[in-house]
Amino acid sequence: MQKQSGAWSLVSQLSTQGIMFLTFLITARFLEKETFGIIAICLIFTELAKHALSESIATYLVSRQTLSPDDLGRYFSATVVLGLISTGLLIGLSFFIDYIFAIEGIGNALCLMSFAVLLHASSKMNEVLLIRKSNFRTLALKGIFCNGTAGIVSAYLAFRGYEVTALVTQYLIIAFLSAIYLWCFAYWKPKINCKISEIIETIKSMKYMFFSDFIVFIGNQSRIIFLSSYVGVTAVGVYNTAQRILLAFQMVLSGSVLSILRPSLSRNIKNPSDVIEKYLNASSLASIVIVPCYAILYNCSYPLTILLLGHKWADAADIIQIISISGFMHPLIQINLNILLVKDKPNIRFNILLIGFVTSMVIAFLSAPYGLTAIAWSEVLILLIALIVSLKYCCKIVDVRLKSYIRTIAPALSSGAISVLATYFLSEIFIIDHIFLDIIFKGSISLGLYATALILISKNDILKLKKLFLVLHKGDL
């Protein structure tokens, strides 16, 4: 199973994110920008509950080298308790959110979507077990079944003009079917023999993880929060759409590699030098794969937006182009934060995320009054600061020299910059009116120039692509 984990991880990412992205493209053709803005605001609260509670526990458990049945039972109980509390709080909040944001119908949407938090929490330990066993085949089939079914229903409702109802229904169907599927195919029954006091102690022991995920999520969503206050729900819909396209690139093209980095970073570690080697290998592979993807997205942002979403979403193209500059930084930051968990430094991870949270809130607050373009550039600045701060701490903890890290990712970054600049000048000379042909031209030129530059700058980095296939095959760095 482990030898094929990387391949099935690729299938899982491509199928799940591909289906969700296809559903998004279909619904975007029929639904208004305001609808996506309303759902984006609701997702701030529901996804906050999911990430700060069940996802934080899952991240911690996946990174642990050993995990007993008693541990799983205890963490399962804590997750369910937190899920019940979160769902109740969200339902209570839904009665007031209409007045807070002055948007009609947003309260009903949040009330319904809150039940997805409880469903997610009740089955998260099942998913943790599958990830730890590298059973990505089961997860891939789950993604195809759940997202495919929800996508069909959502697309039909959008076609019939059911606006917010279409997207809320999709969200609930995915949560409901995922919970049933994981309980049916994870083949695990929780051993719940812990006392209430033990559950409370378990929750307390996770305080750094809870607060870390909380401040990360709020920091990331601060731009949407301030946009809804200063510019309105339509601008939120445009910005959220741009982020969806960026996320699709990240998850479909490079997510398969990142999805196996967390367990592989903590696997087969015999001495400190193994951690250093795995850390540098992970950073190098991520940069080699991810940088050209965002170079292509930067150069093709306008024709790609028109092709996928239609002319009514043309104002999202400029936002996509700007935030694509920061796309390569997010995975590198995640690798830095995950390596701190491997070194059992959740408190330092929390400090890094707290700095990022304060920075995000301040920069987003200052940039929001100036509109979408300013918010997009603020995202680039925020991620750059987060990368620098996380790298400073990580190099110290792992005992890696900053020069060694820079030498590891510099060839890919330099090749990406050359690719973007050269493609821009060539596209100004050779102007192609046909949208599809324009995408093919810019995309092929970007990729070709990136590969050429990478070979000229560092032949060793091209050879590392062979190691990438070994990672996908063996599931270990």
C-alpha positions in Angstrom: 0.0 0.0 0.0 2.8 2.4 0.9 4.5 2.0 -2.5 1.4 3.2 -4.2 0.4 5.8 -1.7 1.8 8.7 -3.7 0.1 7.6 -6.9 -3.2 7.3 -5.1 -2.6 10.6 -3.4 -2.3 12.1 -6.9 -5.5 10.5 -7.9 -7.2 11.7 -4.8 -6.1 15.3 -5.3 -6.9 15.3 -9.0 -10.3 13.8 -8.7 -11.5 15.6 -5.6 -10.3 19.1 -6.5 -11.0 18.5 -10.2 -14.7 17.7 -9.5 -15.1 20.6 -7.1 -13.5 23.0 -9.5 -15.6 21.7 -12.4 -18.7 22.2 -10.2 -17.5 25.7 -9.4 -17.1 26.6 -13.0 -20.6 25.4 -13.9 -22.3 27.1 -11.0 -20.3 30.4 -11.7 -22.0 30.5 -15.1 -25.5 30.6 -13.6 -25.1 32.2 -10.2 -24.5 35.9 -9.4 -21.3 37.3 -7.8 -23.3 38.2 -4.7 -24.2 34.6 -4.1 -20.5 33.6 -4.0 -19.9 36.5 -1.7 -22.6 35.3 0.8 -21.3 31.8 0.8 -17.7 33.1 1.3 -18.8 35.0 4.4 -20.6 31.9 5.8 -17.5 29.8 5.1 -15.5 32.1 7.3 -17.4 30.8 10.3 -18.0 27.1 9.4 -14.4 26.5 8.1 -13.0 28.3 11.1 -14.8 25.8 13.4 -13.5 22.9 11.3 -9.9 24.0 11.0 -9.4 25.3 14.5 -10.9 22.2 16.1 -11.0 18.9 14.1 -8.4 19.8 11.5 -5.9 21.0 14.2 -6.2 17.6 16.0 -5.9 15.7 12.7 -2.7 17.7 11.8 -1.2 16.8 15.2 -2.1 13.1 15.0 -0.9 12.6 11.5 2.5 14.1 12.5 2.9 11.8 15.5 5.2 8.8 15.1 3.1 6.5 17.3 -0.7 6.5 18.0 -2.4 3.9 20.2 -6.1 2.9 20.1 -6.7 4.6 23.4 -5.2 7.8 22.0 -7.6 7.6 19.0 -10.6 7.1 21.3 -9.7 10.0 23.5 -9.1 12.4 20.6 -12.3 11.2 18.9 -14.3 12.1 22.1 -12.7 15.5 22.3 -13.4 16.2 18.6 -17.0 15.2 18.8 -17.5 17.4 22.0 -15.9 20.3 20.3 -18.0 19.7 17.2 -21.2 19.8 19.2 -20.2 23.0 20.9 -19.1 24.7 17.6 -22.4 23.7 15.9 -24.4 25.1 18.7 -22.5 28.4 18.7 -22.8 28.8 14.9 -26.6 28.2 15.1 -26.8 30.9 17.7 -24.7 33.2 15.7 -26.9 32.7 12.6 -29.8 34.6 14.3 -27.6 37.8 14.5 -25.4 37.6 11.4 -28.1 39.2 9.2 -27.8 42.4 11.3 -24.0 42.2 11.6 -23.3 42.1 7.8 -26.7 43.7 6.7 -27.1 40.9 4.0 -30.5 39.3 3.6 -30.6 35.5 3.9 -27.1 35.0 5.2 -28.3 33.8 8.6 -30.4 30.9 7.2 -27.4 29.8 5.1 -25.1 29.8 8.1 -27.6 27.9 10.2 -27.8 25.1 7.7 -24.1 25.0 6.9 -23.2 24.7 10.6 -24.4 21.1 10.7 -21.5 20.2 8.4 -19.1 21.0 11.2 -20.6 18.3 13.4 -20.5 15.8 10.6 -16.9 16.6 9.8 -15.9 16.3 13.5 -17.6 12.9 13.9 -15.6 11.3 11.1 -12.2 13.0 11.3 -10.4 10.3 13.2 -11.4 7.8 10.5 -9.7 10.0 7.9 -6.6 10.3 10.2 -6.3 6.5 10.3 -6.5 6.3 6.5 -3.9 9.0 6.0 -1.5 7.4 8.6 -1.9 4.0 6.7 -1.3 5.9 3.4 -4.6 4.5 2.2 -5.2 7.2 -0.3 -7.1 4.8 -2.6 -10.1 4.9 -0.2 -9.8 8.7 0.2 -9.7 9.1 -3.6 -12.8 7.1 -4.1 -14.5 9.1 -1.3 -13.7 12.3 -3.1 -15.0 11.1 -6.4 -18.3 9.8 -4.9 -19.1 12.6 -2.5 -18.0 15.5 -4.5 -19.4 14.1 -7.7 -22.8 13.5 -6.2 -22.9 17.0 -4.6 -21.6 18.6 -7.8 -24.4 17.2 -9.9 -27.1 18.3 -7.4 -25.6 21.8 -7.0 -25.2 22.3 -10.8 -28.8 21.3 -11.4 -30.1 23.7 -8.6 -27.9 26.5 -10.0 -29.3 25.9 -13.5 -32.8 26.2 -12.1 -31.8 29.5 -10.4 -31.7 28.5 -6.8 -28.7 30.8 -6.1 -27.6 30.4 -2.4 -29.6 27.1 -2.0 -27.5 25.5 -4.7 -24.2 26.1 -2.9 -25.5 25.4 0.6 -26.9 22.0 -0.6 -23.5 21.1 -2.1 -21.7 21.9 1.1 -24.1 19.7 3.2 -24.2 16.8 0.8 -20.4 16.6 0.8 -20.2 16.6 4.6 -23.0 14.0 5.0 -21.8 11.5 2.4 -18.2 11.9 3.6 -19.1 11.0 7.1 -21.1 7.9 6.1 -18.3 6.8 3.7 -15.5 7.2 6.2 -17.4 5.2 8.8 -18.2 2.5 6.3 -14.7 2.0 4.9 -12.2 3.0 7.6 -13.0 -0.2 9.5 -12.5 1.4 12.8 -14.6 1.6 16.0 -13.6 4.0 18.7 -12.6 2.8 22.2 -14.4 5.3 24.3 -13.3 4.4 27.8 -12.1 7.9 28.9 -13.6 10.1 31.5 -14.9 13.6 31.1 -11.8 14.9 32.9 -9.6 13.1 30.4 -11.4 14.7 27.5 -10.9 18.1 29.1 -7.2 17.4 29.6 -6.9 16.3 26.0 -8.5 19.5 24.8 -6.2 21.5 27.0 -3.1 19.7 25.7 -4.1 20.8 22.2 -4.4 24.5 23.1 -1.4 25.5 20.9 -2.8 23.6 17.9 -6.3 25.1 18.4 -5.1 28.7 18.7 -2.6 28.2 15.9 -5.2 27.1 13.4 -7.6 29.7 14.7 -5.2 32.6 14.1 -4.1 31.2 10.8 -7.6 30.9 9.5 -8.7 34.3 10.7 -5.5 35.9 9.4 -6.1 34.3 6.0 -9.8 35.4 5.9 -9.2 38.9 7.3 -9.2 40.2 3.7 -12.7 38.9 3.1 -13.9 40.2 6.4 -12.6 43.7 5.8 -13.7 43.6 2.1 -17.3 42.9 3.1 -17.3 45.9 5.3 -15.6 48.4 3.0 -16.4 47.3 -0.6 -19.4 45.0 -0.3 -20.5 41.4 -1.0 -19.9 41.6 -4.7 -16.2 42.4 -4.2 -16.0 39.5 -1.8 -17.5 37.2 -4.5 -14.9 38.4 -7.0 -12.0 38.0 -4.6 -13.2 34.6 -3.4 -13.5 33.4 -7.1 -9.9 34.5 -7.8 -8.8 32.5 -4.7 -10.7 29.5 -5.9 -8.9 29.4 -9.2 -5.6 29.8 -7.3 -6.5 27.0 -4.9 -7.4 24.7 -7.8 -3.9 25.2 -9.3 -2.3 24.6 -6.0 -4.3 21.5 -5.0 -4.5 19.8 -8.4 -1.0 20.3 -9.6 1.1 20.2 -6.4 -1.3 19.1 -3.7 -0.5 15.4 -4.2 3.1 15.9 -3.2 2.3 18.1 -0.2 -0.4 15.7 1.0 2.3 13.0 1.7 4.9 15.4 3.1 3.4 15.5 6.6 3.5 11.7 7.2 6.8 11.3 5.3 8.6 14.0 7.2 8.1 12.0 10.4 8.8 8.6 8.9 12.0 6.6 9.1 13.9 9.2 11.2 16.9 7.7 12.9 19.0 10.8 13.6 18.8 14.6 13.3 20.5 14.6 9.9 17.5 12.7 8.5 15.2 15.5 9.4 17.5 18.0 7.7 17.7 15.9 4.5 13.9 15.4 4.4 13.3 19.1 5.1 15.5 20.3 2.3 14.3 17.6 -0.1 10.7 18.6 0.6 11.3 22.3 0.1 13.3 21.7 -3.1 10.7 19.3 -4.7 7.8 21.6 -3.7 9.5 24.7 -5.3 10.4 22.8 -8.5 6.9 21.6 -9.1 4.9 24.6 -7.8 6.8 27.6 -9.3 6.2 26.8 -13.0 2.5 26.3 -12.3 2.1 29.8 -10.9 4.3 31.2 -13.7 1.8 29.8 -16.2 -1.2 31.1 -14.1 0.4 34.6 -14.0 0.8 34.8 -17.8 -2.5 33.2 -18.6 -4.7 34.8 -16.0 -6.9 36.9 -18.3 -7.6 34.4 -21.1 -8.0 31.6 -18.6 -10.6 33.6 -16.6 -12.6 34.4 -19.7 -12.5 30.8 -20.9 -13.5 29.2 -17.6 -15.9 31.8 -16.1 -17.1 34.0 -18.9 -16.8 37.8 -19.5 -18.8 38.7 -16.4 -15.9 37.6 -14.2 -13.2 39.5 -16.2 -12.5 41.7 -13.2 -11.2 38.6 -11.3 -8.3 38.2 -13.8 -6.2 41.0 -12.4 -6.7 39.7 -8.9 -5.6 36.2 -10.0 -2.5 37.6 -11.7 -1.4 39.4 -8.5 -2.0 36.7 -6.0 -0.4 34.1 -8.2 2.9 35.8 -7.4 2.6 34.6 -3.8 1.3 31.1 -4.7 4.7 29.3 -4.4 5.2 30.7 -0.8 2.2 29.0 0.8 3.4 25.3 0.4 6.9 26.3 1.6 5.4 27.9 4.7 3.4 24.7 5.4 6.5 22.6 5.2 8.3 24.9 7.7 5.3 24.6 10.1 5.0 20.9 9.7 8.7 20.3 10.4 8.2 22.1 13.7 5.6 19.5 14.7 8.0 16.7 13.8 10.5 18.4 16.2 7.7 18.6 18.8 7.7 22.4 18.9 4.0 23.4 18.8 4.7 26.4 21.0 7.2 27.9 18.5 4.7 27.1 15.7 2.1 29.1 17.6 4.4 32.0 18.0 5.1 32.1 14.3 1.4 31.9 13.5 0.6 34.6 16.0 3.1 37.0 14.3 1.4 36.2 11.0 -2.0 36.8 12.4 -1.2 40.2 13.7 0.6 41.1 10.5 -2.4 39.9 8.4 -5.0 41.8 10.4 -3.0 45.1 10.3 -2.1 44.9 6.6 -5.6 43.8 5.5 -7.2 46.5 7.6 -5.0 49.2 6.1 -5.4 48.0 2.5 -9.2 47.1 2.4 -10.4 50.7 2.0 -8.4 50.9 -1.3 -10.3 48.1 -3.0 -9.6 44.7 -4.5 -6.2 45.4 -6.1 -4.8 46.7 -2.8 -6.1 43.6 -0.9 -4.5 41.3 -3.5 -1.1 43.0 -3.1 -1.5 42.8 0.7 -1.8 39.0 0.4 1.5 38.9 -1.4 3.2 41.0 1.3 1.6 38.9 4.1 2.8 35.6 2.8 6.3 37.0 2.1 6.6 38.1 5.8 5.2 34.7 7.0 7.8 32.8 4.9 10.6 34.9 6.2 9.5 34.5 9.9 8.8 30.7 9.6 12.1 30.2 7.8 14.1 32.0 10.5 12.6 29.8 13.3 12.8 26.6 11.3 16.4 26.9 10.3 17.3 27.4 13.9 15.3 24.4 15.2 16.3 22.0 12.5 19.9 23.4 12.5 19.9 24.2 8.8 22.0 27.1 7.4 20.0 29.8 5.7 22.4 29.7 2.7 21.7 26.0 2.3 18.0 26.6 2.2 18.3 29.5 -0.3 20.5 27.3 -2.5 17.8 24.7 -2.4 15.0 26.8 -3.7 16.9 29.5 -5.6 17.1 27.7 -9.0 13.4 27.2 -9.2 12.6 30.7 -8.2 15.1 32.2 -10.6 13.8 30.0 -13.5 10.2 31.1 -12.7 11.1 34.8 -12.8 12.9 34.4 -16.1 9.9 32.4 -17.5 7.4 35.1 -16.4 9.4 38.1 -17.8 10.3 36.4 -21.1 6.7 35.2 -21.7 5.4 38.7 -21.0 7.6 40.3 -23.6 6.9 37.5 -26.2 3.2 37.9 -25.7 3.5 41.6 -26.4 5.2 40.9 -29.7 3.0 37.9 -30.8 -0.6 39.0 -30.0 -3.1 36.1 -30.4 -6.8 37.0 -30.4 -8.2 33.5 -29.9 -8.5 32.8 -26.2 -7.8 29.1 -26.3 -4.8 29.5 -28.6 -3.5 32.3 -26.4 -3.5 30.0 -23.4 -1.7 27.3 -25.2 0.9 29.7 -26.5 1.6 31.4 -23.2 1.4 28.2 -21.2 3.8 26.2 -23.5 6.2 29.2 -23.7 6.2 29.6 -19.9 6.8 25.9 -19.2 9.5 25.6 -21.9 11.4 28.7 -20.7 11.2 27.5 -17.1 12.6 24.1 -18.0 15.4 25.6 -20.1 16.3 28.1 -17.4 16.3 25.4 -14.8 18.7 23.2 -16.8 21.1 26.1 -17.4 21.0 27.3 -13.8 21.1 23.9 -12.1 21.1 20.5 -13.9 20.8 18.8 -10.5 17.3 20.2 -10.0 16.1 18.6 -13.2 17.4 15.3 -11.9 15.4 15.8 -8.7 12.3 15.3 -10.7 13.3 11.6 -10.7 13.2 11.7 -6.9 9.7 13.2 -7.2 8.4 10.1 -8.9 10.1 8.0 -6.3 8.3 10.0 -3.6 5.0 9.5 -5.4 5.7 5.8 -5.7 7.1 5.0 -2.2 5.3 7.7 -0.1 8.5 8.7 1.6 11.2 11.3 1.2 
